[in-house]
Amino acid sequence: MNSFVKYLLVLINFLGFLVGINSYLPQLVETNPLLWLLVIDCPLAALLFIIYLLGFNNKYFEALMRFYCFKYGVWTIIVTFSSQSLLSYPLMPVNLLIHTGLIIESFMLMKQKLNFKHFTAALFVLLINDFSDYVLKTHPVINEELFLPTAGFTIVLSLITLLVFYKTYKRKNLT
């Protein structure tokens, strides 16, 4: 990847991180600071991608970055479309575009060989986040009528994320 594209992606993700943090501010004010990393799902995905682009290439970190970008990109789009009230936000088209970008980024620059232990560690982190979201109630704004289906979908999506990347890496002969 050439330097211009790399730093453009860093800039776009940094802006996404800032916008995301801003949208979580009301929730962060009410949340124990020890749980903040479990609250800021999508901004954290963007931050992980920035760190990866800037050269941090630990295999466990890479798996975690890919899982976060994919899962929370998909989660946001599906949960948003499941709620008419969320769709009515004025900047929702931009929000959906940004989260589609996270999904695309999750598949970029696959060079390192990752295996099931890297994916399992990333899955463990996602499941801790799922526990925090739906047991400790650190989830973002969702349609409360859909709380249980959203919680179930979130856990299943964590498992689907594992399968998607395991199969993708296997197909690319990178496991």
N, CA, C and O of each residue as an XYZ file, in Angstrom:
700
protein
N       0.856     -1.174      0.000
C       0.000      0.000      0.000
C       0.899      1.233      0.000
O       1.859      1.313      0.766
N       0.579      2.189     -0.865
C       1.429      3.378     -0.905
C       1.137      4.288      0.297
O       0.082      4.196      0.925
N       2.083      5.149      0.592
C       2.019      5.992      1.790
C       0.790      6.903      1.812
O       0.177      7.102      2.861
N       0.436      7.454      0.650
C      -0.715      8.357      0.604
C      -1.989      7.637      1.040
O      -2.739      8.148      1.873
N      -2.232      6.466      0.485
C      -3.437      5.691      0.824
C      -3.410      5.299      2.297
O      -4.421      5.383      2.995
N      -2.248      4.873      2.752
C      -2.103      4.466      4.153
C      -2.469      5.613      5.095
O      -3.260      5.433      6.020
N      -1.892      6.788      4.857
C      -2.154      7.910      5.756
C      -3.552      8.496      5.564
O      -4.109      9.084      6.492
N      -4.113      8.342      4.383
C      -5.507      8.730      4.173
C      -6.424      7.835      5.012
O      -7.366      8.316      5.642
N      -6.140      6.531      5.013
C      -6.924      5.606      5.848
C      -6.743      5.905      7.334
O      -7.697      5.816      8.108
N      -5.520      6.260      7.733
C      -5.291      6.644      9.130
C      -6.141      7.860      9.470
O      -6.800      7.881     10.510
N      -6.136      8.865      8.613
C      -6.915     10.082      8.852
C      -8.419      9.789      8.905
O      -9.109     10.253      9.813
N      -8.921      9.029      7.948
C     -10.351      8.702      7.911
C     -10.750      7.943      9.177
O     -11.779      8.237      9.784
N      -9.939      6.978      9.566
C     -10.259      6.205     10.768
C     -10.132      7.037     12.032
O     -10.889      6.847     12.983
N      -9.178      7.956     12.046
C      -9.049      8.824     13.221
C     -10.285      9.716     13.346
O     -10.808      9.905     14.445
N     -10.749     10.259     12.227
C     -11.982     11.059     12.265
C     -13.167     10.194     12.694
O     -14.010     10.635     13.475
N     -13.230      8.967     12.182
C     -14.278      8.041     12.606
C     -14.200      7.737     14.092
O     -15.223      7.643     14.772
N     -12.975      7.584     14.595
C     -12.769      7.351     16.024
C     -13.314      8.527     16.834
O     -14.037      8.331     17.811
N     -12.963      9.758     16.422
C     -13.416     10.949     17.156
C     -14.941     11.102     17.111
O     -15.569     11.394     18.129
N     -15.523     10.906     15.942
C     -16.985     11.000     15.812
C     -17.647      9.915     16.665
O     -18.650     10.161     17.335
N     -17.069      8.711     16.628
C     -17.619      7.612     17.422
C     -17.545      7.883     18.919
O     -18.513      7.656     19.644
N     -16.407      8.365     19.375
C     -16.252      8.695     20.799
C     -17.259      9.763     21.179
O     -17.882      9.683     22.238
N     -17.423     10.765     20.324
C     -18.391     11.820     20.591
C     -19.806     11.249     20.739
O     -20.567     11.692     21.599
N     -20.153     10.282     19.913
C     -21.501      9.713     20.009
C     -21.675      8.867     21.273
O     -22.796      8.685     21.746
N     -20.574      8.350     21.818
C     -20.651      7.550     23.037
C     -20.506      8.381     24.317
O     -20.686      7.849     25.412
N     -20.186      9.674     24.199
C     -19.939     10.490     25.393
C     -21.050     10.413     26.437
O     -20.748     10.231     27.617
N     -22.330     10.546     26.053
C     -23.371     10.464     27.094
C     -23.336      9.129     27.848
O     -23.573      9.086     29.055
N     -23.041      8.053     27.136
C     -22.976      6.748     27.782
C     -21.715      6.618     28.633
O     -21.759      6.032     29.715
N     -20.598      7.156     28.158
C     -19.350      7.063     28.913
C     -19.433      7.816     30.238
O     -18.882      7.372     31.245
N     -20.117      8.948     30.233
C     -20.272      9.735     31.458
C     -20.967      8.907     32.540
O     -20.689      9.071     33.728
N     -21.856      8.034     32.132
C     -22.640      7.235     33.084
C     -22.031      5.870     33.369
O     -22.573      5.110     34.173
N     -20.908      5.544     32.721
C     -20.313      4.213     32.824
C     -19.028      4.270     33.630
O     -18.266      5.231     33.526
N     -18.789      3.248     34.427
C     -17.545      3.119     35.174
C     -16.379      3.171     34.180
O     -16.375      2.413     33.210
N     -15.399      4.040     34.394
C     -14.265      4.161     33.459
C     -13.530      2.843     33.205
O     -12.905      2.685     32.157
N     -13.591      1.906     34.134
C     -12.953      0.603     33.926
C     -13.612     -0.174     32.790
O     -13.017     -1.105     32.247
N     -14.830      0.203     32.431
C     -15.562     -0.492     31.370
C     -15.558      0.255     30.035
O     -16.143     -0.223     29.062
N     -14.924      1.393     29.975
C     -14.993      2.218     28.772
C     -14.551      1.479     27.508
O     -15.181      1.635     26.462
N     -13.493      0.689     27.579
C     -13.046     -0.038     26.387
C     -14.084     -1.052     25.913
O     -14.080     -1.454     24.750
N     -14.964     -1.458     26.809
C     -16.027     -2.387     26.431
C     -17.272     -1.661     25.936
O     -18.235     -2.298     25.508
N     -17.257     -0.349     25.991
C     -18.389      0.460     25.534
C     -18.160      0.949     24.105
O     -19.085      0.939     23.293
N     -16.958      1.370     23.798
C     -16.684      2.074     22.534
C     -16.333      1.104     21.398
O     -15.256      1.209     20.811
N     -17.215      0.180     21.092
C     -16.933     -0.894     20.139
C     -16.405     -0.405     18.791
O     -15.287     -0.756     18.412
N     -17.165      0.379     18.072
C     -16.758      0.816     16.727
C     -15.590      1.801     16.747
O     -14.674      1.662     15.937
N     -15.590      2.790     17.642
C     -14.397      3.641     17.700
C     -13.138      2.844     18.034
O     -12.058      3.146     17.528
N     -13.273      1.836     18.878
C     -12.120      1.000     19.210
C     -11.665      0.215     17.982
O     -10.465      0.044     17.768
N     -12.611     -0.262     17.176
C     -12.244     -0.966     15.942
C     -11.430     -0.047     15.034
O     -10.416     -0.465     14.476
N     -11.870      1.200     14.884
C     -11.137      2.161     14.048
C      -9.746      2.419     14.622
O      -8.773      2.492     13.871
N      -9.643      2.556     15.929
C      -8.345      2.786     16.572
C      -7.413      1.583     16.377
O      -6.225      1.757     16.107
N      -7.943      0.382     16.511
C      -7.132     -0.814     16.296
C      -6.609     -0.859     14.861
O      -5.463     -1.240     14.624
N      -7.452     -0.469     13.909
C      -7.017     -0.462     12.513
C      -5.920      0.580     12.290
O      -4.972      0.328     11.546
N      -6.037      1.733     12.920
C      -4.991      2.764     12.821
C      -3.667      2.217     13.347
O      -2.629      2.356     12.700
N      -3.710      1.605     14.509
C      -2.488      1.061     15.116
C      -1.866      0.003     14.197
O      -0.648     -0.049     14.030
N      -2.713     -0.829     13.611
C      -2.241     -1.846     12.666
C      -1.580     -1.187     11.445
O      -0.497     -1.596     11.027
N      -2.235     -0.172     10.878
C      -1.684      0.526      9.710
C      -0.337      1.181     10.024
O       0.535      1.270      9.160
N      -0.181      1.632     11.255
C       1.059      2.308     11.638
C       2.182      1.330     11.985
O       3.262      1.742     12.410
N       1.921      0.030     11.801
C       3.011     -0.932     11.872
C       3.001     -1.927     13.016
O       3.880     -2.787     13.075
N       2.050     -1.847     13.919
C       2.012     -2.837     14.994
C       1.438     -4.120     14.417
O       0.281     -4.140     13.996
N       2.223     -5.190     14.388
C       1.774     -6.374     13.671
C       1.871     -7.671     14.468
O       2.192     -8.718     13.905
N       1.604     -7.616     15.745
C       1.484     -8.813     16.554
C       0.305     -9.639     16.035
O      -0.749     -9.079     15.733
N       0.463    -10.942     15.930
C      -0.575    -11.789     15.330
C      -1.880    -11.779     16.136
O      -2.965    -11.774     15.554
N      -1.783    -11.778     17.453
C      -3.000    -11.718     18.272
C      -3.713    -10.382     18.085
O      -4.941    -10.318     18.021
N      -2.919     -9.324     18.000
C      -3.488     -7.994     17.784
C      -4.178     -7.930     16.421
O      -5.281     -7.396     16.301
N      -3.524     -8.476     15.397
C      -4.117     -8.450     14.062
C      -5.449     -9.193     14.041
O      -6.419     -8.708     13.459
N      -5.503    -10.352     14.663
C      -6.765    -11.102     14.710
C      -7.836    -10.290     15.432
O      -8.983    -10.237     14.987
N      -7.469     -9.665     16.532
C      -8.426     -8.851     17.283
C      -8.926     -7.676     16.444
O     -10.122     -7.385     16.426
N      -8.007     -7.003     15.752
C      -8.390     -5.875     14.901
C      -9.371     -6.333     13.829
O     -10.393     -5.685     13.608
N      -9.073     -7.428     13.174
C      -9.949     -7.924     12.109
C     -11.327     -8.291     12.658
O     -12.349     -7.959     12.058
N     -11.349     -8.972     13.792
C     -12.617     -9.380     14.396
C     -13.440     -8.150     14.772
O     -14.636     -8.097     14.488
N     -12.814     -7.167     15.405
C     -13.540     -5.956     15.825
C     -14.108     -5.206     14.621
O     -15.282     -4.838     14.615
N     -13.275     -4.980     13.602
C     -13.740     -4.227     12.429
C     -14.906     -4.941     11.755
O     -15.903     -4.313     11.400
N     -14.780     -6.242     11.581
C     -15.840     -6.994     10.907
C     -17.114     -7.044     11.750
O     -18.192     -6.660     11.297
N     -16.966     -7.524     12.980
C     -18.160     -7.735     13.812
C     -18.925     -6.438     14.046
O     -20.140     -6.393     13.856
N     -18.229     -5.390     14.454
C     -18.955     -4.176     14.813
C     -19.405     -3.380     13.591
O     -20.338     -2.582     13.686
N     -18.755     -3.585     12.448
C     -19.285     -3.021     11.213
C     -20.597     -3.688     10.850
O     -21.588     -3.010     10.578
N     -20.609     -5.021     10.843
C     -21.825     -5.789     10.526
C     -22.906     -5.526     11.567
O     -24.058     -5.276     11.212
N     -22.547     -5.580     12.847
C     -23.515     -5.407     13.929
C     -24.245     -4.073     13.797
O     -25.472     -4.021     13.878
N     -23.493     -3.005     13.597
C     -24.098     -1.673     13.528
C     -25.067     -1.565     12.362
O     -26.158     -1.014     12.510
N     -24.684     -2.078     11.221
C     -25.570     -1.998     10.057
C     -26.847     -2.789     10.285
O     -27.936     -2.281     10.020
N     -26.740     -4.010     10.766
C     -27.931     -4.850     10.948
C     -28.818     -4.318     12.064
O     -30.036     -4.253     11.904
N     -28.232     -3.940     13.183
C     -29.043     -3.439     14.302
C     -29.694     -2.105     13.935
O     -30.828     -1.836     14.331
N     -28.981     -1.278     13.185
C     -29.559     -0.008     12.733
C     -30.778     -0.253     11.852
O     -31.811      0.396     12.019
N     -30.656     -1.190     10.917
C     -31.783     -1.460     10.023
C     -32.931     -2.175     10.722
O     -34.039     -2.228     10.188
N     -32.686     -2.720     11.898
C     -33.769     -3.387     12.629
C     -34.602     -2.398     13.448
O     -35.605     -2.778     14.053
N     -34.187     -1.140     13.463
C     -34.882     -0.154     14.285
C     -35.198      1.108     13.486
O     -34.294      1.824     13.056
N     -36.470      1.369     13.295
C     -36.877      2.580     12.577
C     -36.384      3.840     13.281
O     -36.030      4.816     12.619
N     -36.357      3.833     14.617
C     -35.933      5.040     15.340
C     -34.464      5.343     15.083
O     -34.087      6.512     15.000
N     -33.627      4.321     14.956
C     -32.216      4.557     14.669
C     -32.016      5.041     13.241
O     -31.121      5.842     12.972
N     -32.844      4.558     12.330
C     -32.721      4.960     10.925
C     -33.071      6.420     10.701
O     -32.698      7.000      9.682
N     -33.789      7.020     11.648
C     -34.240      8.398     11.449
C     -33.173      9.449     11.784
O     -33.397     10.638     11.561
N     -32.021      9.030     12.315
C     -30.964     10.007     12.603
C     -30.501     10.659     11.300
O     -30.332      9.972     10.292
N     -30.295     11.967     11.310
C     -29.955     12.685     10.066
C     -28.666     12.204      9.390
O     -28.579     12.196      8.162
N     -27.684     11.810     10.168
C     -26.407     11.393      9.587
C     -26.302      9.875      9.407
O     -25.205      9.347      9.227
N     -27.430      9.181      9.455
C     -27.396      7.725      9.366
C     -26.762      7.210      8.070
O     -26.032      6.221      8.130
N     -26.998      7.823      6.900
C     -26.309      7.308      5.705
C     -24.781      7.351      5.833
O     -24.092      6.431      5.391
N     -24.259      8.413      6.435
C     -22.812      8.517      6.657
C     -22.370      7.446      7.641
O     -21.340      6.802      7.442
N     -23.140      7.254      8.694
C     -22.839      6.250      9.699
C     -22.773      4.850      9.061
O     -21.867      4.069      9.350
N     -23.731      4.555      8.207
C     -23.752      3.247      7.551
C     -22.550      3.088      6.616
O     -21.975      2.003      6.530
N     -22.171      4.143      5.926
C     -21.012      4.105      5.040
C     -19.727      3.856      5.843
O     -18.882      3.057      5.441
N     -19.594      4.536      6.964
C     -18.412      4.365      7.817
C     -18.310      2.926      8.313
O     -17.220      2.353      8.335
N     -19.431      2.344      8.709
C     -19.400      0.975      9.229
C     -19.176     -0.054      8.119
O     -18.601     -1.115      8.361
N     -19.624      0.257      6.918
C     -19.290     -0.592      5.770
C     -17.782     -0.555      5.547
O     -17.172     -1.571      5.216
N     -17.186      0.617      5.730
C     -15.732      0.751      5.629
C     -15.003     -0.130      6.629
O     -13.976     -0.722      6.298
N     -15.522     -0.225      7.847
C     -14.895     -1.114      8.846
C     -14.886     -2.559      8.351
O     -13.895     -3.272      8.514
N     -15.994     -2.985      7.748
C     -16.065     -4.361      7.237
C     -15.013     -4.568      6.157
O     -14.294     -5.567      6.170
N     -14.921     -3.633      5.226
C     -13.932     -3.735      4.146
C     -12.519     -3.759      4.724
O     -11.687     -4.560      4.298
N     -12.249     -2.889      5.685
C     -10.914     -2.826      6.290
C     -10.538     -4.126      6.991
O      -9.358     -4.466      7.081
N     -11.523     -4.846      7.482
C     -11.211     -6.085      8.196
C     -10.542     -7.119      7.287
O      -9.881     -8.038      7.771
N     -10.715     -6.969      5.974
C     -10.125     -7.922      5.026
C      -8.893     -7.375      4.310
O      -8.326     -8.056      3.456
N      -8.474     -6.163      4.644
C      -7.333     -5.554      3.966
C      -6.002     -6.056      4.525
O      -5.883     -6.366      5.711
N      -5.019     -6.127      3.649
C      -3.616     -6.363      4.025
C      -3.406     -7.665      4.795
O      -2.705     -7.677      5.806
N      -3.998     -8.748      4.332
C      -3.800    -10.044      4.990
C      -2.483    -10.642      4.518
O      -2.411    -11.219      3.432
N      -1.441    -10.504      5.336
C      -0.123    -10.999      4.953
C       0.408    -12.032      5.939
O       1.049    -13.003      5.536
N       0.147    -11.832      7.217
C       0.683    -12.729      8.229
C      -0.111    -14.028      8.274
O      -1.305    -14.065      7.979
N       0.584    -15.076      8.649
C      -0.106    -16.336      8.875
C      -0.715    -16.297     10.276
O      -0.008    -16.169     11.275
N      -2.020    -16.410     10.322
C      -2.725    -16.496     11.592
C      -3.354    -17.872     11.672
O      -3.732    -18.451     10.654
N      -3.467    -18.394     12.885
C      -4.092    -19.705     13.008
C      -5.193    -19.676     14.061
O      -5.552    -18.626     14.595
N      -5.707    -20.853     14.336
C      -6.890    -20.948     15.180
C      -6.659    -20.368     16.580
O      -7.591    -19.827     17.176
N      -5.435    -20.470     17.115
C      -5.195    -19.927     18.458
C      -5.311    -18.398     18.458
O      -5.772    -17.818     19.441
N      -4.898    -17.740     17.367
C      -5.045    -16.283     17.282
C      -6.520    -15.911     17.186
O      -6.972    -14.955     17.815
N      -7.262    -16.674     16.394
C      -8.689    -16.416     16.231
C      -9.461    -16.704     17.522
O     -10.396    -15.982     17.870
N      -9.065    -17.754     18.219
C      -9.740    -18.104     19.468
C      -9.533    -17.020     20.518
O     -10.463    -16.679     21.250
N      -8.337    -16.484     20.597
C      -8.064    -15.399     21.555
C      -8.919    -14.174     21.222
O      -9.472    -13.539     22.119
N      -9.026    -13.845     19.930
C      -9.857    -12.699     19.527
C     -11.330    -12.970     19.845
O     -12.045    -12.078     20.301
N     -11.775    -14.197     19.604
C     -13.160    -14.560     19.933
C     -13.413    -14.403     21.431
O     -14.471    -13.920     21.833
N     -12.464    -14.803     22.244
C     -12.605    -14.679     23.704
C     -12.846    -13.219     24.096
O     -13.704    -12.930     24.931
N     -12.087    -12.301     23.491
C     -12.262    -10.871     23.782
C     -13.657    -10.411     23.345
O     -14.324     -9.672     24.070
N     -14.095    -10.849     22.161
C     -15.441    -10.473     21.703
C     -16.513    -10.986     22.661
O     -17.477    -10.276     22.949
N     -16.355    -12.197     23.149
C     -17.359    -12.760     24.063
C     -17.356    -12.037     25.416
O     -18.406    -11.893     26.043
N     -16.193    -11.589     25.862
C     -16.144    -10.760     27.074
C     -16.924     -9.469     26.830
O     -17.677     -9.018     27.692
N     -16.738     -8.882     25.651
C     -17.465     -7.667     25.304
C     -18.966     -7.941     25.235
O     -19.766     -7.122     25.688
N     -19.350     -9.076     24.676
C     -20.775     -9.436     24.622
C     -21.356     -9.563     26.030
O     -22.457     -9.083     26.301
N     -20.610    -10.208     26.917
C     -21.046    -10.336     28.307
C     -21.239     -8.950     28.922
O     -22.250     -8.680     29.569
N     -20.258     -8.083     28.711
C     -20.344     -6.732     29.253
C     -21.566     -6.003     28.688
O     -22.313     -5.365     29.430
N     -21.762     -6.105     27.372
C     -22.879     -5.407     26.740
C     -24.236     -5.839     27.284
O     -25.076     -4.992     27.589
N     -24.459     -7.137     27.411
C     -25.825     -7.612     27.681
C     -26.059     -8.106     29.107
O     -27.201     -8.363     29.490
N     -25.000     -8.241     29.891
C     -25.183     -8.571     31.311
C     -24.905     -7.333     32.163
O     -25.670     -7.017     33.074
N     -23.809     -6.633     31.863
C     -23.475     -5.413     32.606
C     -24.149     -4.178     32.002
O     -24.048     -3.081     32.551
N     -24.829     -4.361     30.881
C     -25.610     -3.303     30.198
C     -24.740     -2.162     29.667
O     -25.081     -0.988     29.811
N     -23.610     -2.525     29.052
C     -22.766     -1.497     28.447
C     -23.016     -1.377     26.939
O     -22.248     -0.719     26.237
N     -24.077     -2.006     26.442
C     -24.372     -1.953     25.001
C     -24.761     -0.540     24.583
O     -25.250      0.247     25.394
N     -24.538     -0.227     23.300
C     -24.957      1.094     22.805
C     -26.479      1.164     22.692
O     -27.184      0.205     23.007
N     -26.963      2.293     22.246
C     -28.407      2.478     22.089
C     -28.940      1.442     21.105
O     -28.466      1.333     19.973
N     -29.931      0.687     21.560
C     -30.611     -0.278     20.699
C     -32.100     -0.188     20.984
O     -32.523      0.406     21.976
N     -32.872     -0.775     20.118
C     -34.305     -0.870     20.334
C     -34.521     -1.836     21.500
O     -34.273     -3.035     21.366
N     -34.982     -1.322     22.638
C     -35.112     -2.159     23.844
C     -36.122     -3.294     23.662
O     -36.037     -4.313     24.348
N     -37.074     -3.123     22.745
C     -38.015     -4.211     22.460
C     -37.298     -5.398     21.825
O     -37.778     -6.530     21.877
N     -36.159     -5.126     21.235
C     -35.380     -6.173     20.576
C     -34.142     -6.570     21.385
O     -33.190     -7.121     20.832
N     -34.154     -6.290     22.695
C     -32.977     -6.536     23.529
C     -32.514     -7.992     23.443
O     -31.354     -8.248     23.120
N     -33.399     -8.945     23.727
C     -32.982    -10.359     23.725
C     -32.569    -10.843     22.339
O     -31.535    -11.498     22.214
N     -33.348    -10.541     21.282
C     -32.864    -10.955     19.953
C     -31.530    -10.305     19.579
O     -30.685    -10.937     18.944
N     -31.342     -9.043     19.973
C     -30.071     -8.367     19.668
C     -28.931     -9.027     20.429
O     -27.852     -9.231     19.873
N     -29.158     -9.362     21.695
C     -28.126    -10.045     22.488
C     -27.772    -11.387     21.852
O     -26.595    -11.716     21.709
N     -28.777    -12.152     21.476
C     -28.530    -13.445     20.827
C     -27.792    -13.279     19.509
O     -26.834    -14.000     19.229
N     -28.242    -12.324     18.701
C     -27.585    -12.054     17.425
C     -26.125    -11.669     17.639
O     -25.253    -12.101     16.886
N     -25.856    -10.865     18.655
C     -24.496    -10.397     18.922
C     -23.567    -11.565     19.237
O     -22.437    -11.609     18.751
N     -24.032    -12.492     20.033
C     -23.209    -13.657     20.388
C     -22.989    -14.547     19.168
O     -21.875    -15.012     18.925
N     -24.050    -14.780     18.407
C     -23.918    -15.584     17.189
C     -22.971    -14.901     16.200
O     -22.174    -15.567     15.538
N     -23.059    -13.572     16.101
C     -22.173    -12.839     15.201
C     -20.709    -12.987     15.614
O     -19.831    -13.019     14.752
N     -20.434    -13.076     16.906
C     -19.058    -13.321     17.357
C     -18.564    -14.660     16.811
O     -17.431    -14.762     16.340
N     -19.402    -15.669     16.873
C     -19.025    -17.003     16.370
C     -18.894    -16.998     14.842
O     -17.987    -17.620     14.290
N     -19.799    -16.299     14.172
C     -19.724    -16.179     12.711
C     -18.421    -15.476     12.317
O     -17.787    -15.845     11.328
N     -18.031    -14.479     13.083
C     -16.784    -13.759     12.807
C     -15.597    -14.715     12.834
O     -14.725    -14.659     11.967
N     -15.573    -15.583     13.826
C     -14.514    -16.597     13.905
C     -14.510    -17.451     12.640
O     -13.459    -17.663     12.034
N     -15.671    -17.936     12.248
C     -15.747    -18.801     11.062
C     -15.341    -18.066      9.790
O     -14.637    -18.625      8.948
N     -15.778    -16.826      9.645
C     -15.445    -16.038      8.451
C     -13.927    -15.911      8.308
O     -13.388    -16.147      7.227
N     -13.246    -15.547      9.371
C     -11.804    -15.328      9.248
C     -11.021    -16.625      9.205
O      -9.996    -16.703      8.529
N     -11.481    -17.638      9.908
C     -10.796    -18.926      9.820
C     -10.863    -19.443      8.383
O      -9.855    -19.883      7.829
N     -12.045    -19.388      7.785
C     -12.206    -19.866      6.404
C     -11.466    -18.973      5.406
O     -10.867    -19.475      4.455
N     -11.502    -17.669      5.613
C     -10.801    -16.753      4.711
C      -9.299    -17.015      4.742
O      -8.660    -17.098      3.693
N      -8.738    -17.145      5.931
C      -7.300    -17.391      6.042
C      -6.940    -18.761      5.506
O      -5.888    -18.937      4.892
N      -7.802    -19.722      5.735
C      -7.557    -21.084      5.229
C      -7.548    -21.063      3.700
O      -6.673    -21.657      3.070
N      -8.533    -20.370      3.107
C      -8.635    -20.277      1.656
C      -7.415    -19.573      1.050
O      -6.946    -19.944     -0.026
N      -6.907    -18.555      1.751
C      -5.746    -17.812      1.264
C      -4.435    -18.518      1.644
O      -3.341    -18.017      1.385
N      -4.580    -19.687      2.260
C      -3.418    -20.479      2.685
C      -2.531    -19.696      3.653
O      -1.304    -19.768      3.584
N      -3.179    -18.938      4.567
C      -2.444    -18.137      5.544
C      -2.623    -18.673      6.964
O      -2.413    -17.942      7.933
N      -3.010    -19.945      7.093
C      -3.106    -20.542      8.445
C      -2.024    -21.554      8.641
O      -1.935    -22.164      9.707
